[in-house]
């Protein structure tokens, strides 16, 4: 018999269990995996992008966008850095506020394990839950390691991203069992794919990368990012695509500015007079050469013969303006995503309108809590989802 059972020994689950245990509650942490915290282990190329220094509510997507404010303001990146300092873990900042361990993500796992041990948390690893019953005395979990009873139950089972590491929709099944609504889940922070026939002419650009401005959607659902784009054999990837994938809806176009922060038409027209450079040479100075070659080749196939060899001085103004517009507003419609196997997170999850924003408790089932990725709060790429895990875990751990 425990005060609290936490399902899922990932980032949110361990944080919650540690906080609750150190407050004197008798806590058991249950996970079906044999090995602890695989998602933390592989994060950031093995160095764990554990938070982002600029984290705020605007960096998250949700059907209920104000829900995350309370937890994020109560436990900030600085609070997590203070915890790391106590455990003597060195870190560094990369671009755009992303924080990584100097050494290995194992140091974050060891820290969380130590915090749980300080709270006398009991572990049940490699333990599968087959049934959950609820009554006046709380919850009974029927598991592969016997029955566990707890007055309160915290669901921190994550989302469906990276099923090869054991990710499932178990948390959503529990939510539905207890009558909570679920926002339709889908892969997020994921590469986008394109029709193979349509993409074939661009497939030879695989490996080419450059900074772009990328946008999709309209109004409140619009997303826009200045990030690096990567061409692949099947479509587009890189940070720009992973970011925009969380906003993209099937059937909608994405619009890519391949020369962000510049007015290409004005530049071309201003340097036109007497300029004997060929357009191919001009674009090769702007982009990787392979991209310049392919872009002009496809433009020629599309009805603009001789474009690559055309000298800038001889190019009609209309041609230059048209070329610039095509480069600044390259519009294309993805056929889909690379799916949960390639996704970093799941968008959607337990509808937060059914949860209390300060405690993460289900409004209709006292004693039942949902935290972390299982909840309909999805962060941008760059450490934001870990910060949500820490913040929601702490909010819940303090409220138990």
C-alpha positions, 0 to 999 in steps of 0.5 A: 500500500502506497500513498502515491503510485506514479506510472512512467519513470521518465522525466516527468514521472521521476521528477514528480516521484522525487518531489512527493517522496521528499515531502514524506509520501510513500511513493512507488514508481512503476515502468514497463521498461527494464532500462530507465529513461531511454528518452532522456538518454538519447536526447540531444545526441546523448547530451540531453537538451534538458531545458531552454533558458527562454521557456515561456507559454508562447513556446507551447501548443495546446487546445487550451493554451493558457493551461501551462502558465501556472506550472511553468511560472512556478518551476523555471529553467533557473530552478532546474539549473539550481538542482543541477548545481547541487548535483555538480552537473556541468552544462553549456548553452547552444544557440537559441537558449538550448542547454545541454550537459557538458558530458552525458545525459546519464548525469541527468538520469543519475540525478533524478534517480538520486532525488528519488532515492532521497525521497525513499521512492520504491522502484518497479522496473520491467513491471507491466500494468494489466488493469487499473481499478478505482474505489473508495480506498483509491487505486489498485494496479494489477501488474506483472509483479503483483498487486499495488494499491495507492491512494493516488495515481499519477499517469506520466507514461508519455506519448507515442513518439519513438515506439521502438523505445517502448512508447505506447498510448497507455496513458490515453487509454487510462484517461478514456477509462476514467472519462477524460477527453483526449485531443486527437494525438499525432506525431510532432517535431517530425520530418515531413514527407512528399509524394515520391514522384513529385519529390524525385527531381529534388531527391538528389539534393539529399544532404544540402542544408541552409537557413530558411524562414518557414511558415504554415497555417493562418491566424491563431494556428499559424507557425513561423520559424527561422531555422536550418532546413535539410533536404533528404531523399524522401522530403525535408527535415532539419530543425525548421521542418521539425518545428513547423511539423507541429503546426502543419495540418494535412493538405495545407502548404508550407511556404519556404523563404530560401533567402530569409532577411533579404530583398532578393529582387531589389538586390538583383535589380540594383546589381544588374547594370553591366553585370556579366555574371550568369544567374547560375553564378549569382545563385551559387553565391547565395546557396550551396552550389548543388541547390543553385544548379538544381533550382535553375535546372528545374526552372528551365524545365518549367518553361524558362529555357536558358535561365541558368546561362542568362547574364544578369545584365541581360535578364529582364526585370520581370524575370528577376522579380519572378525568380526572387518571388519563387525563392522567397515563397517556395510553396509545397504541400507535404504528403504526410509525416515520417510518423511516430518512429521519427517523431520526437514528441506527440502532439495532443493528449489528455485534454487539459480542460479536464485537469486542474492547472495547478495540481494536474488532477483530473477534475472528475476523478479526485486522486488521478493526475496526468503530467508530462507528454501524455497531456495536451501540451507540446513544446517547440524543439530545443528543450521546451518539452523537458521543461514542461516535464520538470514543471508539470512533475513538480506541480503535481508532486507538490500538490499530492 
